[in-house]
């Protein structure tokens, strides 16, 4: 069985917003892919995504899964980063009643959850108003 802490550390896009850019057509994928959906190329170079963008859409979760029950209500949204790549992220540190489509947000590195009985803390990205 793989070490859960190592598993999380070995996913660079969780920590550095790294995407794959096709060397043939320039299409950018987040998370990175093995084959470009546009031109079928298998060669990518790693690019770092911008850490700001705008909220495309969102929803407020009022009854969440058990591991997030203590955080309800919370918002999850689709964010279009500057440059066009879209990510799904929890939106935090804001008044949920004042969230708006088009609002500028910034990506930050945050704790996502505590994993199972081991208590391992899992980190990743969340968005905050810019």
N, C-alpha and C positions, 0 to 999 in steps of 0.2 A: 504494500500500500504506500502510495506517495505521501511525503510529508506535506501537510496542508499549508504550512507557513512557506515552504519553498515554492509550492505551486503558485501561491499568490504573488510571491516576489518575482517569479519568472514570466509574468504577464506584463511586459513593459507598457502596453497601452493603458493599463490601469493606473500607472504612476506618472507617465510622461506624455500622454496623449500622442503616441507614435502611431502613424498610419503607414500604409504601403502605397507607393506611387508607381504605377506601371511605367517601365522604362520605354515601352513602345508607344503608347497613346497618351500617357500622362494622367489617366484616371486615378483618383485617390480613393482608397478603401480604409474604412475604420469600422471594426477592427481589420487588420491586414488579412488578405486572402492569399491563396496559393495560385489561383488562375484569374486573370482579368476577365470579367464578364463582358466587357466591351470588345476586346480584340483577341482574347484567349492566350495572351502572352503569359509566361510563367516567371518573368523576371521583374522584381520590384526593388525599389530603393526605399529606405526608411526616411520618412519626413516627420517633422514635429508640427503638430497642428497648433493654430492660434488658441489662446486661452480666453478669448472673448467672442461673443456673438449675440444673437437675439433669440427670444422665445418665439417659436413658431406656433406651438399649441401646448396645452397642459390640461391636467385633470387633478382634482383634489381627492386623495384617498382618505376616506373617513373610517373604513373598517379594513385594516391591513392584515397581511399574513402574521402569524404568531410572533416571528422574530422581529417584526416592526410594530407590534401592537402598542408599545409604549411611546411611539413617535407620532401616532395618529392625532389629528389629521395632518397630512403632509402632501406636498405637491410633487408630481412627476411630470416632466415636460420633454418635448422635442426642441432641441436647441440647434440652430444653424450657426456654426462657427464662422467667423470672418474667413472668407475663402470658399464657403459653400458646403463643407462637410457637415452632416447632421448627426447628432448624438442624442441618446435618451439619458436623462439625468434627473435625480431628485433636485428640487429647487428648495433651498434652505435659507434661514436667516432673513425671512421676509414676512410681511403681513399677507396671509393667503387671500384676503379680500381685495388686496391692491395689486395682485398679479395681473399682467395684461399681455396679450399677444403683441409682439414687437418690442417688448421691454428688453433692454440691454442686460446681459448677465456675464459673469466671469466664472471660469472653471477653477475650482480649488480642490486640493488634495485633502480628503477627510476620512474619518472612520466610517465604514459602511455598516458593519455588524460584528458581533461576537459569535464565533463559530462553535456550535454544539457544546458538549460537555468539557471540551479542552479549554475553552475560554480564549482561543486564539482570536486576536483582533484582526479583522480584514479591512484593508484600506482601499480606496479608489477615489473617484472624482464625484463632486457634487457641484451644483451651480448656485451662485449667490447674485443678488442684484449688483450691477456694476455702478 
